[in-house]
């Protein structure tokens, strides 16, 4: 979930998986898959960045859990899956 701000200053959390579209005309309007609309104080770019950051944090947390789960009957004797580091696609690769 991401935290956004209504125009009156109240903050609320929204499940970003339910956001179908974000428009900026001139206010930023989120349209959910069920056609519910929310007008927020954040810009379109800020909303997109928060969604991207949230989704990246889910991937990072998943990788952390894979390395720190205690062994149980289902995982005993198995090696943890290899996890590669994440990088943004638009960042140049260091060489």
N, C-alpha and C positions, 0 to 999 in steps of 0.2 A: 504494500500500500504506500501511497505517497501522500504527503501533507501539503494541502493547498490553502489559500486564503480567499474567503468570500469578499465581496466589495465592501461589506460593513466591518471588515477586520477580523471576523471569526475564522478560526482555522478548522479544517475538517480533513479527514483521511478518506481517500478513495482508492478502490481496487483498480489499478491501472490496466489490468487485463480486460476490464469491462469498457474501456474507452475506445470508441470507434473512430472518433475524429476530434481534432482540436482546430478551431478556427480563430482568427484574429480579425475582428471587424467592428469597431476599433477595440472593443473589449474582447478578452480571451474567453471563448465559449467551448466547453467540453461537451461532446455529445456521446452518451453511452450507447451500448448496443440495444438497449430497450427504449431508445429515443429520449431518455431523461437528459435535460440540459443543465449545466452548471456554469455560471459566470464567475470567473476568478480574477484576482488581482495580478497574478503572475502573467508574464508574457508567454507567448507561444513557445519561444525558445527555452524559457525556464521550465515549462511543463515538460517539454521533450527531454531536456537534460535530466530532470528528476526521474522520469520513467526509465531512461537509459541507465542512470546511476542505480536505481532500485534493481533493475534486472541484472546488472553487473554484480551487485551485492549478493543476489541470490546465487549466482554461479560461484562466487568466492566462498560463500558460506557452505555450499554443497561440497566444494573441494576440501574445506577445513573439516567437515564432518566425516568425509571419507577417510581422512588420515587419523582421526581421533576417536572413532567408534570403538568401544570395547568389543573383544571377540565374544561371540555367542555361538549357539549351535549351528547357525546358518553360515557364519563366516570363519569358524575355527579352521586353521590350517591354510587359509587362503591369503595371498599377498594382496595389499591394497592396490587398487588400480592406479596406474601412473597418471599424474595430473600435470599438464603443462601450464606455464604462466599465461595470463591473459594480457593482451595489448589492444589498444584501439586501432582500428583499421586505418584511420587517417593519420596515424603517427608514423613518421619514417622509421624504418628499421635501423638499429645501430649495427655497425659492422666493424 
